[in-house]
C-alpha cells in the first residue's frame, strides 16, 4: 500500500479548509453573532460548522484511502461507490442548508414576540436529479471495474 504525495497534499488541504477553518471560525466569532444568526436566520451556525468539519474529515479519509488502493481492485470499486454516495450526501446537505434529513427542502425562519416568519424553498427535484446522477456514476464505476478486470484482447485484424 503506497500513498502518493499528491494524495497527501490534497487531503491536507481538505483538512485545513473543511475542518480547521470552520472550527477556528467558530471559536473567533462572537457568541452574540451566533445567537443572532440562529434566531434571525433559523440556522444553528455552530452546529452547521461542526457538520462541515465532520464532512471535511470524512472527505480527507476518502481521499487518503482512494489514493492508496490499486485501480480496478475490489477495494477501489467499494471506495468509488462509497465516495459517490458521500458526494450525494454533501449535495443534499447543501440543498437543505445544513439539514440532510430534509432531503433538499430548505426551511428558514425566525421567531419574535409578535410574529413568526418561515420561508420554505423546495429543492427536492434537484436532490432527485443528483441521486439519479449518482446512480449513473455508480453504474459507470461498476462497468469500468468490470472492463478493467477483463484480460487484454489480442487483436490480429491487419
VMD Tcl script that draws the C-alpha trace (Angstrom):
set ca {
  {0.00 0.00 0.00}
  {1.70 3.14 -1.27}
  {0.30 6.63 -0.75}
  {1.21 9.30 -3.28}
  {2.44 12.75 -2.25}
  {-0.27 14.47 -4.26}
  {-2.92 12.49 -2.39}
  {-1.49 13.54 0.97}
  {-1.31 17.19 -0.15}
  {-4.94 17.21 -1.33}
  {-6.08 15.51 1.89}
  {-4.20 18.09 3.99}
  {-5.80 20.93 2.03}
  {-9.23 19.41 2.62}
  {-8.43 19.11 6.33}
  {-7.31 22.73 6.55}
  {-10.19 24.26 4.62}
  {-13.03 21.99 5.71}
  {-12.05 21.08 9.27}
  {-9.62 23.57 10.79}
  {-11.06 26.71 9.22}
  {-14.72 26.15 10.24}
  {-13.73 25.15 13.77}
  {-11.37 28.11 14.14}
  {-14.01 30.45 12.72}
  {-16.50 29.16 15.26}
  {-14.04 29.97 18.06}
  {-13.38 33.51 16.81}
  {-16.96 34.53 16.05}
  {-18.66 36.29 18.97}
  {-21.37 34.35 20.75}
  {-23.86 37.18 20.20}
  {-23.42 36.85 16.44}
  {-24.02 33.09 16.56}
  {-27.17 33.53 18.68}
  {-28.48 36.38 16.50}
  {-27.84 34.43 13.29}
  {-29.56 31.38 14.75}
  {-32.55 33.42 15.86}
  {-32.96 35.52 12.72}
  {-31.89 33.05 10.06}
  {-33.19 29.86 11.57}
  {-29.83 28.12 11.10}
  {-27.71 26.96 14.01}
  {-24.36 28.23 12.73}
  {-22.26 26.42 15.34}
  {-23.86 23.06 14.51}
  {-23.51 23.79 10.80}
  {-19.78 24.40 11.17}
  {-19.39 21.18 13.16}
  {-21.21 19.25 10.42}
  {-18.92 20.77 7.78}
  {-15.89 19.77 9.87}
  {-17.12 16.16 10.11}
  {-17.72 16.08 6.36}
  {-14.24 17.51 5.77}
  {-12.62 14.86 7.94}
  {-14.58 12.14 6.13}
  {-13.59 13.58 2.76}
  {-9.92 13.62 3.77}
  {-10.17 9.98 4.83}
  {-11.75 9.10 1.48}
  {-9.01 10.96 -0.39}
  {-6.26 9.10 1.50}
  {-7.97 5.72 1.04}
  {-8.66 6.25 -2.65}
  {-5.06 7.27 -3.24}
  {-3.73 4.13 -1.58}
  {-5.65 1.40 -3.42}
  {-4.93 -0.01 -6.84}
  {-7.29 0.88 -9.62}
  {-9.68 -1.89 -10.70}
  {-9.42 -3.76 -7.39}
  {-12.45 -4.61 -5.29}
  {-11.37 -2.05 -2.72}
  {-11.26 0.60 -5.45}
  {-14.80 -0.27 -6.51}
  {-16.14 -0.16 -2.95}
  {-14.40 3.16 -2.24}
  {-15.58 4.60 -5.53}
  {-19.21 3.75 -4.78}
  {-18.97 5.00 -1.18}
  {-17.31 8.24 -2.33}
  {-20.07 8.91 -4.85}
  {-22.76 8.29 -2.22}
  {-20.85 10.61 0.13}
  {-20.96 13.35 -2.52}
  {-24.72 12.82 -2.82}
  {-24.96 13.42 0.92}
  {-22.96 16.63 0.53}
  {-25.29 17.86 -2.24}
  {-28.37 17.08 -0.16}
  {-26.71 18.78 2.82}
  {-26.10 21.92 0.74}
  {-29.59 21.94 -0.78}
  {-31.18 21.56 2.66}
  {-28.97 24.34 4.10}
  {-27.37 22.03 6.62}
  {-30.25 19.63 7.21}
  {-29.71 16.31 5.50}
  {-32.95 14.98 6.93}
  {-34.99 17.47 4.84}
  {-33.73 15.83 1.61}
  {-33.32 19.11 -0.27}
  {-36.06 21.18 1.30}
  {-34.56 24.31 2.85}
  {-36.50 25.83 5.74}
  {-35.51 29.22 7.06}
  {-37.38 31.00 9.77}
  {-37.31 33.21 12.79}
  {-39.44 33.83 15.82}
  {-40.11 37.05 17.64}
  {-42.60 38.10 20.25}
  {-45.11 39.30 17.69}
  {-44.58 37.18 14.57}
  {-43.11 34.03 13.12}
  {-41.51 34.14 9.68}
  {-40.86 30.91 7.81}
  {-39.56 30.53 4.27}
  {-39.52 27.11 2.65}
  {-37.59 26.52 -0.57}
  {-38.14 23.16 -2.20}
  {-35.03 21.79 -3.91}
  {-36.18 18.16 -3.84}
  {-36.24 17.96 -7.64}
  {-32.53 18.84 -7.68}
  {-31.91 16.28 -4.93}
  {-33.70 13.65 -7.01}
  {-31.67 14.59 -10.09}
  {-28.46 14.40 -8.02}
  {-29.48 10.92 -6.81}
  {-30.12 9.88 -10.41}
  {-26.71 11.21 -11.47}
  {-25.00 9.36 -8.61}
  {-26.79 6.14 -9.60}
  {-25.48 6.56 -13.15}
  {-21.99 7.31 -11.83}
  {-22.08 4.15 -9.68}
  {-23.15 2.13 -12.73}
  {-20.25 3.70 -14.66}
  {-17.82 2.71 -11.88}
  {-19.09 -0.88 -11.95}
  {-18.77 -1.06 -15.73}
  {-15.29 0.48 -15.57}
  {-14.29 -2.08 -12.89}
  {-15.58 -4.99 -14.97}
  {-13.81 -3.76 -18.09}
  {-10.57 -3.29 -16.16}
  {-10.74 -6.87 -14.92}
  {-11.09 -8.37 -18.42}
  {-7.95 -9.89 -19.90}
  {-6.45 -7.87 -22.77}
  {-7.51 -8.96 -26.24}
  {-5.02 -9.90 -28.93}
  {-6.36 -8.03 -31.92}
  {-4.95 -9.55 -35.12}
  {-7.02 -7.58 -37.63}
  {-4.48 -6.13 -40.04}
}
mol new
graphics top color blue
foreach p $ca { graphics top sphere $p radius 0.5 }
foreach p [lrange $ca 0 end-1] q [lrange $ca 1 end] { graphics top cylinder $p $q radius 0.2 }
display resetview
